[in-house]
Amino acid sequence: MRIMRTGIMAILAFLVTAGLLAAVRFTDNGDGTVTDHGTGLVWQKCSRGQNILDCSGTATNATWQEALQYCRNLSLDGRSWRLPSVNELKSIVNYSKSGTKINTGYFPNTLSNYWSSSTAVENAVPAWYVHFFNGNVSISNKSSFYLVRCVTDGP
């Protein structure tokens, strides 16, 4: 079953990349995860603190270190999770969309600022985060509190 799923996902990723199937960028896997066929990454559907299937409840903030640890410890779909890099997190931003810059059909109740694993190059104190309401990318002190969404390599 896993091999068949892998083959289907590879075909979909090719079609999305080739621009032949732009409408099928994401798949809700029904288990608290969302597959991005454009990048091959699998995302945590809901933010830290929310119900894993419908994203109800309150998303909870974390420091950067707490976000790293949360993703390492996440037990979802039998996978190993991590905090996404800033480029991975930017990959789910839809800059052509008006309003919130994330597909809320696949990532419901997404709020604004989400930590990335990427530390600022010029100074190890801040890390990058993505603001999903406007698509901006900024840095903040790692002791600040932002939201968390984890990622894993697919399929």
Secondary structure in CASP SS format (residue, H / E / C, confidence):
PFRMAT SS
TARGET T0000
AUTHOR 0000-0000-0000
METHOD secondary structure of the structure
MODEL  1
M C 1.00
R H 1.00
I H 1.00
M H 1.00
R H 1.00
T H 1.00
G H 1.00
I H 1.00
M H 1.00
A H 1.00
I H 1.00
L H 1.00
A H 1.00
F H 1.00
L H 1.00
V H 1.00
T H 1.00
A C 1.00
G C 1.00
L C 1.00
L C 1.00
A C 1.00
A C 1.00
V C 1.00
R C 1.00
F E 1.00
T E 1.00
D E 1.00
N C 1.00
G C 1.00
D C 1.00
G C 1.00
T E 1.00
V E 1.00
T E 1.00
D E 1.00
H C 1.00
G C 1.00
T C 1.00
G C 1.00
L E 1.00
V E 1.00
W E 1.00
Q E 1.00
K C 1.00
C C 1.00
S C 1.00
R C 1.00
G C 1.00
Q C 1.00
N C 1.00
I C 1.00
L C 1.00
D C 1.00
C C 1.00
S C 1.00
G C 1.00
T C 1.00
A C 1.00
T C 1.00
N C 1.00
A E 1.00
T C 1.00
W H 1.00
Q H 1.00
E H 1.00
A H 1.00
L H 1.00
Q H 1.00
Y H 1.00
C H 1.00
R H 1.00
N H 1.00
L C 1.00
S C 1.00
L C 1.00
D C 1.00
G C 1.00
R C 1.00
S C 1.00
W C 1.00
R E 1.00
L C 1.00
P C 1.00
S C 1.00
V H 1.00
N H 1.00
E H 1.00
L H 1.00
K H 1.00
S C 1.00
I C 1.00
V C 1.00
N C 1.00
Y C 1.00
S C 1.00
K C 1.00
S C 1.00
G C 1.00
T C 1.00
K C 1.00
I C 1.00
N C 1.00
T C 1.00
G C 1.00
Y C 1.00
F C 1.00
P C 1.00
N C 1.00
T C 1.00
L C 1.00
S C 1.00
N E 1.00
Y E 1.00
W E 1.00
S E 1.00
S E 1.00
S E 1.00
T E 1.00
A C 1.00
V C 1.00
E C 1.00
N C 1.00
A C 1.00
V C 1.00
P E 1.00
A E 1.00
W E 1.00
Y E 1.00
V E 1.00
H E 1.00
F C 1.00
F C 1.00
N C 1.00
G C 1.00
N C 1.00
V E 1.00
S E 1.00
I E 1.00
S E 1.00
N E 1.00
K C 1.00
S C 1.00
S C 1.00
F C 1.00
Y E 1.00
L E 1.00
V C 1.00
R C 1.00
C C 1.00
V E 1.00
T E 1.00
D E 1.00
G C 1.00
P C 1.00
END
